[in-house]
Amino acid sequence: MEIFTYDWIGMVITGFATLFLIGEILVNMRGFFALLGIGFITVYFSVYLETSSLIIMLIIYFVGLLLIVIDGKLLNDGTLATIGVASMLTAVALPAPSFGAGLYAVLGVLIGVGSSFFFLKVFKRREMWTKIALKDRLTKEAGYSSMNKDYEALVNQEGITLNDLRPVGTIRIDNKDYSAVSNGQWIPKNSTVCVVNVDGTKILVEKTN
């Protein structure tokens, strides 16, 4: 198959292959992107390799892809995803007939990986990537009703210390127990305290007279 007249054509093929395969992982396309990606990468390997070697390189490439999926589902720290991308780069570089062709193929994979994230702006993302994509931030600006808002409502409310605050201890407000800290004071058990500030879930109290 003499379709790679120029080395840069390999970059186009590996780029589209990776674009669609990573895209299938990131967004829910019901296998359509996966079929396109498999088609492109098979064409790439079939140009340079015999059947036995082609299968080996396909395995290496798709093992890398599998590591990315595992990272997204289980770890979400990028470790396996990095190893996976390295595996994919190795798989496309080794069959290339020259350094230039291999470099183009590697660039294609990297461009494909980077470009695939644009699918997140168009299609419905898979739930496993919400942590990596940082879409769901628990902030007031994003409109979330979080635990922090409940804590903020405690400001200026009075409660009773259930143990000595030295300066950390437990207080009770409206029959609910909270961990609280005094402003460097030692406050005895059964003292009446007032919430003067809340920072996240940190409750600062002062003893009332």
ABEGO torsion letter per residue (X at the ends): XBABABAAAAAAAAAAAAAAAAAAAABBAGGAAAAAAAAAAAAAAAAABBAAAAAAAAAAAAAAAAAAAAAAAAAGAGAAAAAAAAAAAAAAAAABABAAAAAAAAAAAAAAAAAAAAAAAABBBBAAAAAAAGABBBBAAAGBBBAAAAAAAABGBBBBBABBBOABBBBBBGGBBBBBBBBGBBBBBGBBBBBABBBEABBBBBBBX
